[in-house]
Amino acid sequence: MFVNQQKVRSFFTALFTCYLILLNQMATQIAKSGQNDT
């Protein structure tokens, strides 16, 4: 079963972008909590 490579590539790009955004939000929350502790 052959899938359109363009669709697969764009799908993984969107998935990777969402992953980066989630990591960024988590890092921001950790930084905020770290500042609150001090």
PDBQT receptor file of N, H, CA, C and O in Angstrom, charges set to zero:
ATOM      1  N   MET A   1       0.854  -1.199   0.000  1.00  0.00    +0.000 N 
ATOM      2  CA  MET A   1       0.000   0.000   0.000  1.00  0.00    +0.000 C 
ATOM      3  C   MET A   1       0.889   1.248   0.000  1.00  0.00    +0.000 C 
ATOM      4  O   MET A   1       1.611   1.520   0.959  1.00  0.00    +0.000 OA
ATOM      5  N   PHE A   2       0.815   1.979  -1.078  1.00  0.00    +0.000 N 
ATOM      6  H   PHE A   2       0.228   1.759  -1.857  1.00  0.00    +0.000 HD
ATOM      7  CA  PHE A   2       1.652   3.174  -1.216  1.00  0.00    +0.000 C 
ATOM      8  C   PHE A   2       0.895   4.406  -0.753  1.00  0.00    +0.000 C 
ATOM      9  O   PHE A   2      -0.254   4.628  -1.137  1.00  0.00    +0.000 OA
ATOM     10  N   VAL A   3       1.551   5.202   0.074  1.00  0.00    +0.000 N 
ATOM     11  H   VAL A   3       2.484   5.023   0.386  1.00  0.00    +0.000 HD
ATOM     12  CA  VAL A   3       0.931   6.429   0.572  1.00  0.00    +0.000 C 
ATOM     13  C   VAL A   3       1.656   7.618  -0.042  1.00  0.00    +0.000 C 
ATOM     14  O   VAL A   3       2.857   7.556  -0.306  1.00  0.00    +0.000 OA
ATOM     15  N   ASN A   4       0.923   8.695  -0.267  1.00  0.00    +0.000 N 
ATOM     16  H   ASN A   4      -0.053   8.745  -0.053  1.00  0.00    +0.000 HD
ATOM     17  CA  ASN A   4       1.525   9.900  -0.832  1.00  0.00    +0.000 C 
ATOM     18  C   ASN A   4       2.601  10.416   0.117  1.00  0.00    +0.000 C 
ATOM     19  O   ASN A   4       2.310  10.775   1.258  1.00  0.00    +0.000 OA
ATOM     20  N   GLN A   5       3.845  10.452  -0.357  1.00  0.00    +0.000 N 
ATOM     21  H   GLN A   5       4.082  10.160  -1.284  1.00  0.00    +0.000 HD
ATOM     22  CA  GLN A   5       4.957  10.862   0.519  1.00  0.00    +0.000 C 
ATOM     23  C   GLN A   5       4.793  12.295   0.990  1.00  0.00    +0.000 C 
ATOM     24  O   GLN A   5       5.181  12.631   2.109  1.00  0.00    +0.000 OA
ATOM     25  N   GLN A   6       4.218  13.143   0.143  1.00  0.00    +0.000 N 
ATOM     26  H   GLN A   6       3.903  12.870  -0.766  1.00  0.00    +0.000 HD
ATOM     27  CA  GLN A   6       4.049  14.550   0.535  1.00  0.00    +0.000 C 
ATOM     28  C   GLN A   6       3.140  14.633   1.760  1.00  0.00    +0.000 C 
ATOM     29  O   GLN A   6       3.414  15.387   2.694  1.00  0.00    +0.000 OA
ATOM     30  N   LYS A   7       2.050  13.849   1.749  1.00  0.00    +0.000 N 
ATOM     31  H   LYS A   7       1.827  13.237   0.990  1.00  0.00    +0.000 HD
ATOM     32  CA  LYS A   7       1.124  13.869   2.889  1.00  0.00    +0.000 C 
ATOM     33  C   LYS A   7       1.821  13.365   4.144  1.00  0.00    +0.000 C 
ATOM     34  O   LYS A   7       1.687  13.951   5.218  1.00  0.00    +0.000 OA
ATOM     35  N   VAL A   8       2.567  12.271   4.000  1.00  0.00    +0.000 N 
ATOM     36  H   VAL A   8       2.675  11.794   3.128  1.00  0.00    +0.000 HD
ATOM     37  CA  VAL A   8       3.259  11.698   5.158  1.00  0.00    +0.000 C 
ATOM     38  C   VAL A   8       4.249  12.700   5.726  1.00  0.00    +0.000 C 
ATOM     39  O   VAL A   8       4.346  12.874   6.940  1.00  0.00    +0.000 OA
ATOM     40  N   ARG A   9       4.989  13.361   4.830  1.00  0.00    +0.000 N 
ATOM     41  H   ARG A   9       4.910  13.220   3.844  1.00  0.00    +0.000 HD
ATOM     42  CA  ARG A   9       6.002  14.313   5.286  1.00  0.00    +0.000 C 
ATOM     43  C   ARG A   9       5.349  15.478   6.013  1.00  0.00    +0.000 C 
ATOM     44  O   ARG A   9       5.811  15.883   7.080  1.00  0.00    +0.000 OA
ATOM     45  N   SER A  10       4.273  16.021   5.439  1.00  0.00    +0.000 N 
ATOM     46  H   SER A  10       3.898  15.692   4.573  1.00  0.00    +0.000 HD
ATOM     47  CA  SER A  10       3.596  17.156   6.085  1.00  0.00    +0.000 C 
ATOM     48  C   SER A  10       2.986  16.721   7.412  1.00  0.00    +0.000 C 
ATOM     49  O   SER A  10       2.963  17.488   8.374  1.00  0.00    +0.000 OA
ATOM     50  N   PHE A  11       2.489  15.478   7.459  1.00  0.00    +0.000 N 
ATOM     51  H   PHE A  11       2.507  14.854   6.678  1.00  0.00    +0.000 HD
ATOM     52  CA  PHE A  11       1.898  14.976   8.703  1.00  0.00    +0.000 C 
ATOM     53  C   PHE A  11       2.947  14.906   9.804  1.00  0.00    +0.000 C 
ATOM     54  O   PHE A  11       2.709  15.350  10.927  1.00  0.00    +0.000 OA
ATOM     55  N   PHE A  12       4.111  14.345   9.478  1.00  0.00    +0.000 N 
ATOM     56  H   PHE A  12       4.304  13.984   8.565  1.00  0.00    +0.000 HD
ATOM     57  CA  PHE A  12       5.165  14.234  10.487  1.00  0.00    +0.000 C 
ATOM     58  C   PHE A  12       5.704  15.603  10.871  1.00  0.00    +0.000 C 
ATOM     59  O   PHE A  12       6.100  15.821  12.016  1.00  0.00    +0.000 OA
ATOM     60  N   THR A  13       5.718  16.528   9.914  1.00  0.00    +0.000 N 
ATOM     61  H   THR A  13       5.396  16.352   8.984  1.00  0.00    +0.000 HD
ATOM     62  CA  THR A  13       6.178  17.889  10.218  1.00  0.00    +0.000 C 
ATOM     63  C   THR A  13       5.230  18.535  11.219  1.00  0.00    +0.000 C 
ATOM     64  O   THR A  13       5.676  19.173  12.172  1.00  0.00    +0.000 OA
ATOM     65  N   ALA A  14       3.924  18.374  11.009  1.00  0.00    +0.000 N 
ATOM     66  H   ALA A  14       3.562  17.855  10.234  1.00  0.00    +0.000 HD
ATOM     67  CA  ALA A  14       2.942  18.941  11.932  1.00  0.00    +0.000 C 
ATOM     68  C   ALA A  14       3.068  18.272  13.298  1.00  0.00    +0.000 C 
ATOM     69  O   ALA A  14       2.989  18.937  14.331  1.00  0.00    +0.000 OA
ATOM     70  N   LEU A  15       3.263  16.958  13.300  1.00  0.00    +0.000 N 
ATOM     71  H   LEU A  15       3.327  16.417  12.461  1.00  0.00    +0.000 HD
ATOM     72  CA  LEU A  15       3.403  16.224  14.558  1.00  0.00    +0.000 C 
ATOM     73  C   LEU A  15       4.630  16.719  15.320  1.00  0.00    +0.000 C 
ATOM     74  O   LEU A  15       4.574  16.936  16.531  1.00  0.00    +0.000 OA
ATOM     75  N   PHE A  16       5.737  16.894  14.600  1.00  0.00    +0.000 N 
ATOM     76  H   PHE A  16       5.783  16.717  13.617  1.00  0.00    +0.000 HD
ATOM     77  CA  PHE A  16       6.974  17.356  15.233  1.00  0.00    +0.000 C 
ATOM     78  C   PHE A  16       6.805  18.767  15.771  1.00  0.00    +0.000 C 
ATOM     79  O   PHE A  16       7.324  19.101  16.836  1.00  0.00    +0.000 OA
ATOM     80  N   THR A  17       6.070  19.600  15.023  1.00  0.00    +0.000 N 
ATOM     81  H   THR A  17       5.648  19.329  14.158  1.00  0.00    +0.000 HD
ATOM     82  CA  THR A  17       5.842  20.981  15.470  1.00  0.00    +0.000 C 
ATOM     83  C   THR A  17       5.037  20.983  16.768  1.00  0.00    +0.000 C 
ATOM     84  O   THR A  17       5.366  21.711  17.705  1.00  0.00    +0.000 OA
ATOM     85  N   CYS A  18       3.982  20.169  16.823  1.00  0.00    +0.000 N 
ATOM     86  H   CYS A  18       3.714  19.577  16.063  1.00  0.00    +0.000 HD
ATOM     87  CA  CYS A  18       3.175  20.081  18.050  1.00  0.00    +0.000 C 
ATOM     88  C   CYS A  18       4.040  19.597  19.210  1.00  0.00    +0.000 C 
ATOM     89  O   CYS A  18       3.907  20.078  20.336  1.00  0.00    +0.000 OA
ATOM     90  N   TYR A  19       4.931  18.639  18.927  1.00  0.00    +0.000 N 
ATOM     91  H   TYR A  19       5.039  18.248  18.012  1.00  0.00    +0.000 HD
ATOM     92  CA  TYR A  19       5.820  18.105  19.968  1.00  0.00    +0.000 C 
ATOM     93  C   TYR A  19       6.731  19.201  20.507  1.00  0.00    +0.000 C 
ATOM     94  O   TYR A  19       6.936  19.307  21.717  1.00  0.00    +0.000 OA
ATOM     95  N   LEU A  20       7.281  20.019  19.601  1.00  0.00    +0.000 N 
ATOM     96  H   LEU A  20       7.115  19.933  18.619  1.00  0.00    +0.000 HD
ATOM     97  CA  LEU A  20       8.162  21.110  20.027  1.00  0.00    +0.000 C 
ATOM     98  C   LEU A  20       7.390  22.121  20.857  1.00  0.00    +0.000 C 
ATOM     99  O   LEU A  20       7.901  22.624  21.857  1.00  0.00    +0.000 OA
ATOM    100  N   ILE A  21       6.156  22.424  20.447  1.00  0.00    +0.000 N 
ATOM    101  H   ILE A  21       5.741  22.015  19.634  1.00  0.00    +0.000 HD
ATOM    102  CA  ILE A  21       5.344  23.403  21.185  1.00  0.00    +0.000 C 
ATOM    103  C   ILE A  21       5.063  22.876  22.592  1.00  0.00    +0.000 C 
ATOM    104  O   ILE A  21       5.137  23.629  23.563  1.00  0.00    +0.000 OA
ATOM    105  N   LEU A  22       4.741  21.585  22.703  1.00  0.00    +0.000 N 
ATOM    106  H   LEU A  22       4.681  20.974  21.914  1.00  0.00    +0.000 HD
ATOM    107  CA  LEU A  22       4.479  20.998  24.019  1.00  0.00    +0.000 C 
ATOM    108  C   LEU A  22       5.724  21.083  24.892  1.00  0.00    +0.000 C 
ATOM    109  O   LEU A  22       5.638  21.435  26.068  1.00  0.00    +0.000 OA
ATOM    110  N   LEU A  23       6.883  20.760  24.317  1.00  0.00    +0.000 N 
ATOM    111  H   LEU A  23       6.953  20.473  23.362  1.00  0.00    +0.000 HD
ATOM    112  CA  LEU A  23       8.132  20.835  25.082  1.00  0.00    +0.000 C 
ATOM    113  C   LEU A  23       8.382  22.260  25.545  1.00  0.00    +0.000 C 
ATOM    114  O   LEU A  23       8.806  22.487  26.678  1.00  0.00    +0.000 OA
ATOM    115  N   ASN A  24       8.117  23.224  24.661  1.00  0.00    +0.000 N 
ATOM    116  H   ASN A  24       7.772  23.040  23.741  1.00  0.00    +0.000 HD
ATOM    117  CA  ASN A  24       8.348  24.629  24.992  1.00  0.00    +0.000 C 
ATOM    118  C   ASN A  24       7.449  25.046  26.155  1.00  0.00    +0.000 C 
ATOM    119  O   ASN A  24       7.898  25.732  27.073  1.00  0.00    +0.000 OA
ATOM    120  N   GLN A  25       6.177  24.633  26.117  1.00  0.00    +0.000 N 
ATOM    121  H   GLN A  25       5.812  24.075  25.371  1.00  0.00    +0.000 HD
ATOM    122  CA  GLN A  25       5.237  24.991  27.187  1.00  0.00    +0.000 C 
ATOM    123  C   GLN A  25       5.672  24.359  28.507  1.00  0.00    +0.000 C 
ATOM    124  O   GLN A  25       5.624  25.006  29.553  1.00  0.00    +0.000 OA
ATOM    125  N   MET A  26       6.097  23.094  28.459  1.00  0.00    +0.000 N 
ATOM    126  H   MET A  26       6.137  22.569  27.609  1.00  0.00    +0.000 HD
ATOM    127  CA  MET A  26       6.543  22.418  29.680  1.00  0.00    +0.000 C 
ATOM    128  C   MET A  26       7.765  23.120  30.254  1.00  0.00    +0.000 C 
ATOM    129  O   MET A  26       7.852  23.323  31.465  1.00  0.00    +0.000 OA
ATOM    130  N   ALA A  27       8.706  23.493  29.396  1.00  0.00    +0.000 N 
ATOM    131  H   ALA A  27       8.634  23.328  28.412  1.00  0.00    +0.000 HD
ATOM    132  CA  ALA A  27       9.912  24.176  29.860  1.00  0.00    +0.000 C 
ATOM    133  C   ALA A  27       9.545  25.511  30.491  1.00  0.00    +0.000 C 
ATOM    134  O   ALA A  27      10.126  25.905  31.502  1.00  0.00    +0.000 OA
ATOM    135  N   THR A  28       8.584  26.205  29.897  1.00  0.00    +0.000 N 
ATOM    136  H   THR A  28       8.112  25.884  29.076  1.00  0.00    +0.000 HD
ATOM    137  CA  THR A  28       8.168  27.503  30.447  1.00  0.00    +0.000 C 
ATOM    138  C   THR A  28       7.534  27.312  31.821  1.00  0.00    +0.000 C 
ATOM    139  O   THR A  28       7.809  28.079  32.744  1.00  0.00    +0.000 OA
ATOM    140  N   GLN A  29       6.686  26.293  31.959  1.00  0.00    +0.000 N 
ATOM    141  H   GLN A  29       6.463  25.670  31.209  1.00  0.00    +0.000 HD
ATOM    142  CA  GLN A  29       6.040  26.043  33.253  1.00  0.00    +0.000 C 
ATOM    143  C   GLN A  29       7.084  25.675  34.300  1.00  0.00    +0.000 C 
ATOM    144  O   GLN A  29       7.000  26.136  35.438  1.00  0.00    +0.000 OA
ATOM    145  N   ILE A  30       8.061  24.855  33.938  1.00  0.00    +0.000 N 
ATOM    146  H   ILE A  30       8.129  24.480  33.013  1.00  0.00    +0.000 HD
ATOM    147  CA  ILE A  30       9.113  24.463  34.884  1.00  0.00    +0.000 C 
ATOM    148  C   ILE A  30       9.912  25.692  35.302  1.00  0.00    +0.000 C 
ATOM    149  O   ILE A  30      10.251  25.845  36.475  1.00  0.00    +0.000 OA
ATOM    150  N   ALA A  31      10.212  26.565  34.347  1.00  0.00    +0.000 N 
ATOM    151  H   ALA A  31       9.937  26.441  33.393  1.00  0.00    +0.000 HD
ATOM    152  CA  ALA A  31      10.975  27.773  34.662  1.00  0.00    +0.000 C 
ATOM    153  C   ALA A  31      10.170  28.664  35.608  1.00  0.00    +0.000 C 
ATOM    154  O   ALA A  31      10.718  29.229  36.554  1.00  0.00    +0.000 OA
ATOM    155  N   LYS A  32       8.866  28.785  35.348  1.00  0.00    +0.000 N 
ATOM    156  H   LYS A  32       8.420  28.326  34.580  1.00  0.00    +0.000 HD
ATOM    157  CA  LYS A  32       8.021  29.618  36.217  1.00  0.00    +0.000 C 
ATOM    158  C   LYS A  32       7.976  29.037  37.627  1.00  0.00    +0.000 C 
ATOM    159  O   LYS A  32       8.118  29.775  38.601  1.00  0.00    +0.000 OA
ATOM    160  N   SER A  33       7.780  27.733  37.746  1.00  0.00    +0.000 N 
ATOM    161  H   SER A  33       7.664  27.134  36.954  1.00  0.00    +0.000 HD
ATOM    162  CA  SER A  33       7.710  27.110  39.074  1.00  0.00    +0.000 C 
ATOM    163  C   SER A  33       9.053  27.251  39.781  1.00  0.00    +0.000 C 
ATOM    164  O   SER A  33       9.094  27.436  40.997  1.00  0.00    +0.000 OA
ATOM    165  N   GLY A  34      10.145  27.168  39.037  1.00  0.00    +0.000 N 
ATOM    166  H   GLY A  34      10.111  27.018  38.049  1.00  0.00    +0.000 HD
ATOM    167  CA  GLY A  34      11.466  27.325  39.639  1.00  0.00    +0.000 C 
ATOM    168  C   GLY A  34      11.643  28.731  40.182  1.00  0.00    +0.000 C 
ATOM    169  O   GLY A  34      12.229  28.916  41.249  1.00  0.00    +0.000 OA
ATOM    170  N   GLN A  35      11.146  29.717  39.462  1.00  0.00    +0.000 N 
ATOM    171  H   GLN A  35      10.670  29.566  38.595  1.00  0.00    +0.000 HD
ATOM    172  CA  GLN A  35      11.257  31.095  39.932  1.00  0.00    +0.000 C 
ATOM    173  C   GLN A  35      10.392  31.299  41.172  1.00  0.00    +0.000 C 
ATOM    174  O   GLN A  35      10.777  32.028  42.086  1.00  0.00    +0.000 OA
ATOM    175  N   ASN A  36       9.225  30.658  41.206  1.00  0.00    +0.000 N 
ATOM    176  H   ASN A  36       8.912  30.065  40.463  1.00  0.00    +0.000 HD
ATOM    177  CA  ASN A  36       8.325  30.826  42.345  1.00  0.00    +0.000 C 
ATOM    178  C   ASN A  36       8.925  30.213  43.613  1.00  0.00    +0.000 C 
ATOM    179  O   ASN A  36       8.670  30.700  44.714  1.00  0.00    +0.000 OA
ATOM    180  N   ASP A  37       9.709  29.161  43.467  1.00  0.00    +0.000 N 
ATOM    181  H   ASP A  37       9.916  28.765  42.572  1.00  0.00    +0.000 HD
ATOM    182  CA  ASP A  37      10.288  28.498  44.639  1.00  0.00    +0.000 C 
ATOM    183  C   ASP A  37      11.301  29.393  45.334  1.00  0.00    +0.000 C 
ATOM    184  O   ASP A  37      11.414  29.364  46.560  1.00  0.00    +0.000 OA
ATOM    185  N   THR A  38      12.030  30.177  44.578  1.00  0.00    +0.000 N 
ATOM    186  H   THR A  38      11.939  30.201  43.583  1.00  0.00    +0.000 HD
ATOM    187  CA  THR A  38      13.086  31.005  45.184  1.00  0.00    +0.000 C 
ATOM    188  C   THR A  38      12.461  32.137  45.973  1.00  0.00    +0.000 C 
ATOM    189  O   THR A  38      13.176  32.948  46.560  1.00  0.00    +0.000 OA
TER     190      THR A  38
